[in-house]
């Protein structure tokens, strides 16, 4: 067996040694896409920033003018208008007119020539409206920012869409680059290059492309460049990449041959670590966001080597699942959980313990008997157990998987979907699992920033959980703003660094008992009040 293993390893090493050489074009394409994508993102960001600065400056100036002027078209009003124009780099004119376009006054006593190029659109969160116009002889389209004054009059500030001419903008762009600025209703404002190229592209691979919106303005900016054009400019790197690939392949081949000679078995000795109980459970508290009580924990794990090194789960979990070692590792963790939390579960009978299962457990089928053998007759009741499955690797819809789920439910244990929202599961699939808990992944919780009032994806996940009649647990909660946002939307349970990281058993027990002791006086008071009533 060792000899056969070495032969396979040497053959595999020889094959892999040539992969970098064959993959030069793919690597270079990927490098070009990443680098040019960043350049395109910066370019489109610069354009949207200019548009935002001009519009925001006009809004601010209009509000100052109206706040400092008792009425319109008076000497004080004109003086305020002229002061704002002199102080601004972008405002070209301020006009007072009625709804029919009859002009009353402006900054310089002239009759303004302008014509609308778009409908007037509202700006979210603002009282002003925005219209794209042709302003006088200016080649660049202008933005007309308008504030209503009373029932009939309108006060408008005019700012150019961008600070340079269209010709200057074209000169500053790279060869074959394309730019399109449009309103969100589809009205095109400005184009540089062949704008129809955006519409003709059949695949995203043809273009390095970016699109973004100008803040809260109803304006979007598209920027793109044909991939073939930018790829041609990197031809000189082909030789460099080829040399690097040859050196890498040769080095890999030598290392694999040397490893095959010196070792007949894998050096990654996870199996021995499991037998030595080096895979230790760590407990991350789950907190009630409404009461602050500890309601349970998720059992995570670390590899505590004998030399004192602590290996995080990301370094070995995938290996354990691929090799089938995840099953004995889970059994070892459950045995340790029983020893660690037995007394605490008796003291806190409502505490829930979440244990992660892997896809292999649902193919093996023995997990139900294992749970019954380990926790049956212990101080930890089956109803205190919750078994988590991840949405990143959905279960096969097989009779064996359904049998395991039914068996766990029959014991009284709960079932939770971990990493919810990160996979591709649909509502119908989730309904077939008989879930009790949906655990929202931290990637969605991270979308909550200070001042955030709405996170549509997260809100949809919460609503979906309610539709499934499932309890919701939020993972990765790290800030007070996140906790308050979740609580306001009815999410009661959460875990994350704002409360505590994954703890060793000693620290977890100390925290659990302290929180339990803190709530007992309140419970006694509630009981007395209830009996008196």
Rosetta blueprint (number, residue, H / E / L):
1 X L
2 X H
3 X H
4 X H
5 X H
6 X H
7 X H
8 X H
9 X H
10 X H
11 X H
12 X H
13 X H
14 X H
15 X H
16 X H
17 X H
18 X H
19 X H
20 X H
21 X H
22 X H
23 X L
24 X H
25 X H
26 X H
27 X H
28 X H
29 X H
30 X H
31 X H
32 X H
33 X H
34 X H
35 X H
36 X H
37 X H
38 X H
39 X H
40 X H
41 X H
42 X H
43 X H
44 X H
45 X H
46 X H
47 X H
48 X H
49 X H
50 X H
51 X H
52 X H
53 X H
54 X H
55 X H
56 X H
57 X H
58 X H
59 X H
60 X H
61 X H
62 X H
63 X H
64 X H
65 X H
66 X H
67 X H
68 X H
69 X L
70 X L
71 X L
72 X L
73 X L
74 X L
75 X H
76 X H
77 X H
78 X H
79 X H
80 X H
81 X H
82 X H
83 X H
84 X H
85 X H
86 X H
87 X H
88 X L
89 X L
90 X L
91 X E
92 X E
93 X E
94 X E
95 X E
96 X E
97 X E
98 X E
99 X L
100 X L
101 X L
102 X L
103 X E
104 X E
105 X E
106 X E
107 X L
108 X L
109 X L
110 X L
111 X L
112 X L
113 X L
114 X E
115 X E
116 X E
117 X L
118 X L
119 X L
120 X L
121 X E
122 X E
123 X L
124 X L
125 X L
126 X L
127 X L
128 X L
129 X E
130 X E
131 X E
132 X E
133 X E
134 X E
135 X E
136 X L
137 X L
138 X L
139 X L
140 X L
141 X L
142 X E
143 X E
144 X E
145 X E
146 X E
147 X E
148 X E
149 X E
150 X L
151 X L
152 X L
153 X E
154 X E
155 X E
156 X E
157 X E
158 X E
159 X E
160 X E
161 X L
162 X L
163 X L
164 X L
165 X L
166 X H
167 X H
168 X H
169 X H
170 X H
171 X H
172 X H
173 X L
174 X L
175 X L
176 X L
177 X E
178 X E
179 X E
180 X E
181 X E
182 X E
183 X E
184 X L
185 X L
186 X L
187 X L
188 X E
189 X E
190 X E
191 X E
192 X E
193 X L
194 X L
195 X L
196 X H
197 X H
198 X H
199 X H
200 X H
201 X L
202 X L
203 X L
204 X H
205 X H
206 X H
207 X E
208 X E
209 X E
210 X E
211 X E
212 X E
213 X E
214 X L
215 X L
216 X L
217 X L
218 X L
219 X E
220 X E
221 X E
222 X E
223 X E
224 X E
225 X E
226 X E
227 X H
228 X H
229 X H
230 X H
231 X H
232 X H
233 X L
234 X L
235 X L
236 X L
237 X H
238 X H
239 X H
240 X H
241 X H
242 X H
243 X H
244 X H
245 X H
246 X H
247 X H
248 X H
249 X H
250 X H
251 X H
252 X H
253 X H
254 X H
255 X H
256 X H
257 X H
258 X H
259 X H
260 X H
261 X H
262 X H
263 X L
264 X L
265 X L
266 X L
267 X L
268 X L
269 X L
270 X H
271 X H
272 X H
273 X H
274 X H
275 X H
276 X L
277 X L
278 X L
279 X E
280 X E
281 X E
282 X E
283 X E
284 X E
285 X E
286 X E
287 X E
288 X E
289 X L
290 X L
291 X L
292 X L
293 X L
294 X E
295 X E
296 X E
297 X E
298 X E
299 X E
300 X E
301 X E
302 X E
303 X E
304 X E
305 X L
306 X L
307 X L
308 X L
309 X L
310 X E
311 X E
312 X E
313 X H
314 X H
315 X H
316 X L
317 X H
318 X H
319 X H
320 X H
321 X H
322 X H
323 X H
324 X L
325 X H
326 X H
327 X H
328 X H
329 X H
330 X H
331 X H
332 X H
333 X H
334 X H
335 X H
336 X H
337 X H
338 X H
339 X H
340 X H
341 X H
342 X H
343 X H
344 X H
345 X H
346 X H
347 X H
348 X L
349 X L
350 X L
351 X L
352 X E
353 X E
354 X E
355 X E
356 X E
357 X L
358 X L
359 X H
360 X H
361 X H
362 X H
363 X H
364 X H
365 X L
366 X L
367 X H
368 X H
369 X H
370 X H
371 X H
372 X H
373 X H
374 X H
375 X H
376 X L
377 X L
378 X L
379 X L
380 X L
381 X L
382 X H
383 X H
384 X H
385 X E
386 X E
387 X E
388 X E
389 X E
390 X E
391 X H
392 X H
393 X H
394 X L
395 X L
396 X L
397 X L
398 X L
399 X H
400 X H
401 X H
402 X H
403 X H
404 X H
405 X H
406 X H
407 X H
408 X H
409 X H
410 X H
411 X H
412 X L
413 X L
414 X E
415 X E
416 X E
417 X E
418 X E
419 X E
420 X E
421 X L
422 X L
423 X L
424 X L
425 X L
426 X L
427 X H
428 X H
429 X H
430 X H
431 X H
432 X H
433 X H
434 X L
435 X L
436 X L
437 X E
438 X E
439 X E
440 X E
441 X L
442 X H
443 X H
444 X H
445 X H
446 X L
447 X L
448 X L
449 X L
450 X L
451 X L
452 X L
453 X L
454 X L
455 X L
456 X H
457 X H
458 X H
459 X H
460 X H
461 X H
462 X H
463 X H
464 X H
465 X H
466 X H
467 X H
468 X L
469 X L
470 X L
471 X E
472 X E
473 X E
474 X E
475 X L
476 X L
477 X L
478 X L
479 X L
480 X H
481 X H
482 X H
483 X H
484 X H
485 X H
486 X H
487 X H
488 X H
489 X L
490 X L
491 X L
492 X L
493 X E
494 X E
495 X L
496 X L
497 X L
498 X L
499 X L
500 X L
501 X L
502 X L
503 X E
504 X L
505 X H
506 X H
507 X H
508 X H
509 X H
510 X H
511 X H
512 X H
513 X H
514 X H
515 X H
516 X H
517 X H
518 X H
519 X H
520 X H
521 X H
522 X H
523 X H
524 X H
525 X H
526 X H
527 X H
528 X H
529 X H
530 X H
531 X H
532 X H
533 X L
